[in-house]
Amino acid sequence: MKLAKLWHSITISAILAVGALTGSAANAQDPVVVGYIGSFASDTGISTIRGAEMAIDELNAAGGVLGGRQIKFVKADTREDVAEGIKAYEYLNEVENVDFIISGSIDDVSLGWLERMAEYKTPTLDTWTSYVGIIDKVVEEYDKYKMYFMNIACDEALATLYIDFGKDVLGAQMGYKTTALMFEDTAFGVSIAGLVRDLLAPEAGIEIVEEITYDANTVDFGPLFNNAVNSGADFIYLVSSVRSQVPASQYVKLQVPIPMTGVNVAAFGKDFWGDTGGLGGGTSTLSPVPSVGMELDDRTAKFIENYEARYGDSRPVYPHFNGFNAYYGIYTAFEAAEAAGGFAPLDAWVEAMENTDLQLTKDGELWFRYAFWKPGEVEPRTNRQYTHNVKFDITPPFDDGGPAMVVVQWYEDGNVAVIYPPKFANGTFQEPSWVK
């Protein structure tokens, strides 16, 4: 009887042991789940999705990650709406059980789901949002928001190029003294307008003589352009991220008699010319890098070659900057995960992420860099901290990884070129032919 009980006990133990081993082996082969949050319909959202899925497919084809596990890519649509964005973040965590999230969200939407991120403690990388207020939250409440990273230079960094371009080109080269500031009523528009008002104007010696705020759904810009011209301004400074091909094409169609520059998100991609019906000539915009019209390093050029072969003529035919950021962001996130043994425990991944430093070289020189500011580090020009923002270089000669932005211009023949800063320029700033 005792032998029977002993044998029964041994058998149960063996079964449990085998089951545990089998379960362990199965868990080791479970996929790593990466979630995308952002728009499914916008060029910026599609760029992020494509950049991420290209990197994921490459990693899977190379044998997987974290000991041979495949990556599963799931998506949630924000429809560029704050409430939908919150629901999308909840869905990725509660239904898909994601290990990591890559975002193609606009500023307002990221702000909406940020508190959910802090609750779920899900490692998250933003490739599009540039709102400095989010980075300030990471600086001020590090333990709460430490899982957040932004691999586009934030607004505060981008503002330095506004100042330099304003001084060197708009002021010194073109002789402009006054501007009409026209901006959409969004978090992005209000934030950039504030930087133009507080930094560009006083430091570049350019006076804002008119401020024009418009609804992002505006379809008739005629009255707004009339207000800008009647103000007597030398040029218009446009800030537009939503349906921004509309003010660009109407500017040309109406032959607005003063130059226009600023930030026009539609002009970040090669589809811009077709979207405006060939009425995009004269538009110049500050653009995060890598940018359309920019000469590329070998690795990024190969990414573009593969992108065009894979997606053909479906828009966007050339990824917006956040497509590049998503592609390299996936590689950076998994480099950190490999070093930390996964995305959990969170602190190990965060520390590993802070120590990543993906460098791209062109012609033997550092061209671009995907590294992050660490807690306590101070950027010398602005004298402030940017914890978990991509480590930008905002002081010429840009030998620490490239500028936060470049300025590109679309010409009337449909070509596009980088016009500033000089180190990256392959074109010059030109006023439209109808401006006298």
Summary of the structure (lengths in Angstrom):
residues: 436
radius of gyration: 24.3
end to end distance: 107.4
largest distance: 107.4
contacts: 1517
relative contact order: 0.12
helix: 44%
strand: 20%
